[in-house]
Amino acid sequence: MDRKTAQLVDRLVDADSQTLITAYESRLQEMEDQKLFLSEKLAQTGQPTIPFQDAFRTAFDFLANPWNLWVQVALKTKGQC
């Protein structure tokens, strides 16, 4: 993205036509918006969807007595049939 932005800026500096300048500026804005979007998405990547403590507690609740969870799920699915 940075390389493409730099190339576009170089073209913008060399442009003589107002139409080209407007098009280049528009494209630069789109690229900056996309770069911001991607950097925000990258910052969220690898983040757990739920806190570790909640996942840990759920796993150990299941391991403590898997039969209870199986019965609860079975009752919920029976009501959907």
N, C-alpha and C positions, 0 to 999 in steps of 0.2 A: 504494500500500500504506500509506504513512504517513497519507494522508487517511482511508482506511477505518479504520485503527487508531485514529486520533484520534476519529472518530465513534463507534466502538465503546466507547472509554473514556468518552466523554461519556454514552452510554447506560448504561454500567455504574455510573457515579456516581449517575445518577438512578434506578436500579432499586431497587425495594422488595422484590421477591420473591427469595427465596433460589434458587429454580429459575432465574430469569432471570440472576441474578448468576453462578451456576455455568455456565450456557450461554454467557454473555458471556466469562467467564474461559477457558473451553475454546476458544472461537473465537479469542480473542486469542492463546492459545498456538499454535494452528494457524497463524495469520497470522505470528507471529514465526518459527516453524519454516520456513514457506515463504519468508519474507524472507531468512533465513539461507541457505537452499538457493539462492535466486536470486542472492544476492550472491556465493556461492562459485562458482556457474556463470558469473557475469559476470566474475569474476576469471580464470577459465580461458579465456574467450573470446578469440580472437585469438592464443592461444599456439600456436606450431608444435608439431605432433605429433612431429616429429623435430628434432634440433638442426640448425642451418643448415649446419654443417661436414659432416655426414653427407649432407645433400641435395646440397650443392655437389659433394662428392666423387663421389657416384653419378652426377650429371649429367655431370661431366667424364669419368668413366670410360666412360660410354656414348658421349659425343661423341668420345672418343679412338679408339674402335674399335666402332662399332655392330654390325658383323658378328658379333663374338664373343657379344654379348648375344643377338642373334637366333638364333644357333646353339644357345646354352644353353637358351633358352626353347623352341625347337623340339624339342630332345631331351627336355625334361621333359614336354611335352605329348604326345609320341609314346608315352611310357611309360604315360600315363593312358588311352589309347584301348583 
